[in-house]
Amino acid sequence: MFWFLRAKSLGRGAIVALLSGLLVTSCGGFGGTNTTNPGSTPNISAQTSFRIVGEVGTPFSARISDSRSIWDIQGVVPLSIVIVNNSPPIRISVNKLVNDNSLISLEIINAFSVQSLASSTSTFGVAVGNYGNVANIKPPPVKADPDVRFFVKGPNAELFDALVEDSVHGEIVEARAPALILFDSPSPENGGRVDANFTAVQFLGGFVIDLIYDGVLVQSVMAGTTANLKYH
């Protein structure tokens, strides 16, 4: 039996505290109180996220695209995926990579509302979903460039908040580990600089996080209740 693990909505007081803490400790210097600094005001608009669940350990491949970018992903159940700076409409296809009847399910969430559900128990089964009118994607999206990923590998089921930034944009996300955060079209300014600050909401153990840039592991950290990663 499996469970869908949902992040609890942040109350107003929690958002204020979170923003204050993250802006003070922002790892790349994009945060702060200077409003002329492009990355100083995080975006807390509704995020689009995905939950791939089912038989724990089931391997899969997935392709995700929005109106600008495409990502190809290899993983195992369970996995949460969040796109930072996304540009709907969004579509996703998940392919089970084993020849058995194990369950694999896909859940698409916008803010805290489920927008799409799909599942399969077929051998090499496929689950497909979308958010928004995918027929309006013109021209077709291309492979994410640069392809920036933050992979929160553990601790398992840890609820965390993160402030993810480039030189002009900051966005707060909330998810449970294991989780993959994709940064869509980060600003090319400052050499494509990106950073992220992670804070545990429910401490279940130390963070284990990788920052992967264009397929290359550029930083890996093991930390306690907070973790900071940056590129450039």
C-alpha positions in Angstrom: 0.0 0.0 0.0 1.2 3.5 -0.8 0.3 7.0 0.5 0.1 10.3 -1.3 2.2 12.7 0.8 1.0 16.3 0.5 2.8 19.4 1.6 0.7 21.5 4.0 -0.2 25.0 2.8 1.9 27.8 4.4 0.0 30.2 6.6 0.6 34.0 6.4 2.8 34.0 9.5 4.8 31.0 8.3 5.4 32.7 4.9 6.7 35.9 6.6 9.1 33.9 8.8 10.2 31.7 5.9 10.9 34.7 3.6 12.8 36.5 6.4 15.0 33.5 7.1 15.7 32.6 3.5 16.4 36.1 2.4 18.9 36.5 5.3 20.7 33.3 4.6 20.4 33.2 0.8 23.5 31.4 -0.4 24.4 33.4 -3.6 23.8 36.9 -2.4 20.8 37.4 -4.7 18.5 37.9 -1.6 18.5 40.8 0.8 16.6 44.0 1.6 17.9 46.0 -1.4 14.8 46.1 -3.7 17.0 47.1 -6.6 18.6 43.7 -6.5 16.7 41.7 -9.1 16.5 38.5 -7.1 15.5 40.1 -3.8 11.8 39.4 -4.0 10.9 35.7 -4.2 7.9 34.6 -6.2 5.4 32.7 -4.0 2.8 32.2 -6.8 1.2 28.7 -7.2 3.7 26.1 -8.1 3.1 23.2 -10.5 4.5 19.9 -9.2 4.3 16.2 -9.9 4.1 13.1 -7.7 5.2 9.8 -9.1 4.2 7.1 -6.7 3.2 3.4 -6.6 5.3 0.3 -5.9 8.4 1.6 -4.1 11.6 1.2 -6.1 9.9 0.8 -9.5 12.2 2.3 -12.1 10.8 4.7 -14.7 11.7 7.2 -17.4 9.8 10.5 -17.8 9.6 13.3 -20.3 8.3 16.7 -19.0 7.7 19.8 -21.2 6.3 23.3 -20.8 5.9 25.9 -23.5 9.7 26.5 -23.5 11.7 23.5 -22.4 11.9 19.7 -22.3 13.4 17.5 -19.6 14.2 13.8 -19.7 14.3 12.1 -16.3 15.3 8.6 -15.0 14.2 7.7 -11.5 12.5 5.3 -9.2 9.2 5.5 -7.3 8.5 7.6 -5.3 9.7 11.0 -6.7 8.4 14.6 -6.4 9.2 17.0 -9.2 8.8 20.8 -9.2 9.5 23.2 -12.1 10.7 26.6 -11.0 9.9 29.5 -13.3 7.6 27.2 -15.3 5.7 28.3 -18.4 2.4 26.4 -18.8 0.9 24.5 -20.5 2.8 21.5 -19.1 2.7 17.9 -20.1 4.3 14.7 -18.7 4.7 11.1 -19.8 6.0 8.5 -17.4 7.1 5.1 -18.7 7.6 2.1 -16.3 10.8 0.3 -17.1 10.0 -3.2 -15.7 8.1 -6.1 -17.2 5.7 -6.7 -14.3 2.3 -5.6 -12.9 3.6 -3.2 -10.3 1.6 0.0 -9.9 2.9 3.4 -11.1 0.8 6.5 -10.6 1.2 10.1 -11.7 -0.4 13.1 -9.9 -0.1 16.7 -11.2 -0.7 19.4 -8.6 -1.1 23.1 -9.1 -0.8 25.0 -5.8 -2.5 22.3 -3.5 -5.2 21.2 -6.0 -4.9 17.9 -8.0 -5.2 18.7 -11.7 -4.6 15.3 -13.2 -4.4 11.7 -12.2 -3.2 8.7 -14.2 -1.9 5.2 -13.4 -0.9 1.9 -14.9 -0.3 -1.7 -13.8 0.6 -2.9 -17.3 4.0 -4.3 -18.1 6.1 -1.3 -19.2 3.0 0.8 -18.6 2.6 4.5 -19.3 1.0 7.3 -17.3 0.3 10.6 -19.1 -1.0 13.9 -17.8 -1.1 17.6 -18.6 -1.9 21.0 -17.1 -3.3 23.7 -19.4 -4.1 23.5 -23.1 -1.1 21.6 -24.6 -2.5 22.2 -28.1 -1.4 25.9 -27.7 2.3 25.0 -27.4 3.8 26.7 -30.5 6.6 26.4 -31.5 7.5 23.0 -30.0 9.7 23.3 -26.9 13.4 22.3 -27.0 15.7 20.6 -24.6 16.2 22.7 -21.5 19.3 25.0 -22.0 20.8 25.2 -19.5 19.5 22.1 -17.8 19.6 23.0 -14.1 18.5 20.4 -11.5 18.5 20.2 -7.7 18.1 16.6 -6.6 17.0 16.3 -2.9 17.9 12.6 -2.3 17.0 12.5 1.4 16.1 12.1 4.1 13.1 10.1 2.8 9.7 11.8 3.2 11.4 15.0 4.6 9.1 18.0 4.1 11.2 21.0 3.1 11.1 24.6 1.8 13.5 26.0 -0.7 14.3 29.4 -2.1 15.7 28.8 -5.7 17.2 31.8 -7.5 19.1 33.2 -10.5 20.2 36.8 -10.9 16.7 38.1 -11.7 14.2 35.6 -10.3 13.6 33.9 -6.9 10.9 31.3 -6.2 9.9 29.5 -3.1 8.9 25.8 -3.4 7.7 23.2 -0.9 8.0 19.4 -1.4 9.0 16.1 0.2 12.2 14.2 -0.5 13.1 12.5 -2.7 12.5 15.5 -5.0 13.8 16.9 -8.2 13.6 20.7 -8.8 14.0 21.8 -12.4 14.9 25.4 -13.1 13.3 26.5 -16.4 15.3 29.1 -18.4 17.5 30.6 -15.7 18.8 34.1 -16.6 22.1 34.0 -18.6 23.3 37.0 -16.7 26.4 36.4 -14.4 27.3 33.3 -16.4 24.1 31.4 -15.7 24.5 31.7 -11.9 21.9 29.9 -9.8 21.6 29.0 -6.1 19.2 27.4 -3.6 18.7 27.5 0.1 16.9 24.5 1.7 15.2 24.4 5.1 13.7 21.4 6.8 10.1 21.7 8.0 10.0 18.3 9.6 13.5 17.2 10.6 14.0 13.5 9.8 17.7 13.6 9.3 20.4 15.5 7.4 19.9 16.7 3.8 21.6 14.9 0.9 21.4 17.2 -2.2 23.0 17.3 -5.6 23.2 20.3 -8.0 23.4 19.1 -11.6 24.1 21.6 -14.4 23.8 20.4 -18.0 24.2 16.8 -16.9 27.3 17.4 -14.8 27.3 17.1 -11.0 28.8 20.4 -9.9 28.0 20.3 -6.2 26.9 17.7 -3.6 26.2 18.5 0.0 25.3 16.6 3.2 23.9 19.0 5.8 21.6 19.3 8.8 18.4 21.3 8.9 19.6 23.8 6.2 21.6 23.4 3.1 23.0 25.9 0.5 24.1 25.1 -3.1 25.2 27.4 -5.8 26.8 27.4 -9.3 29.1 30.2 -10.3 
